[in-house]
Amino acid sequence: MRYQPYEDEYAAVPTMTDTQLLEYFLYRTLETEEVWGLKDGPQWLTRELDGQVTQPIWPYKRYAEEAAVDDWQNLTPVADSLEFFVYQTLKKRGMQEVMLEIMPRKSGTGCLINAQRLFTILEGMMDAGAYTLDG
């Protein structure tokens, strides 16, 4: 199992559409069985975008580390196991009505998806061993 993006996919991320970011995130988190975010002590980073609270997440440590600059420079990249993320974090974020922000980039926000939809997709993929956005 690899825990770093290939250089060609890394180079492609800045130009990916939201759908491509989501697909990339889904495949890579299933491959590595972990989800990365940034923490300030015990608290996961959340931020407000257009009145909506979001939690930025990434499939690899490299992306989370590179996001820890400027306003986020004092935050620490931390991973959750995929299983914990799906069954604990997403359920909690769903109750809090926090959106997940898949791979925010320097050029803008990441792909926004509500916690329940991401839960349904990931749980379906984990159960079936297959991928579909319609999950």
Salt bridges, closest charged atoms under 4 A:
GLU7 OE2 - ARG62 NH1 2.99
GLU9 OE1 - ARG2 NH2 3.44
GLU9 OE1 - ARG28 NH2 2.91
ASP18 OD1 - ARG105 NH2 3.90
GLU31 OE1 - ARG2 NH2 3.66
GLU31 OE1 - ARG28 NH1 3.85
GLU65 OE2 - LYS61 NZ 3.76
GLU66 OE2 - ARG62 NE 3.26
GLU101 OE2 - ARG47 NH2 2.55
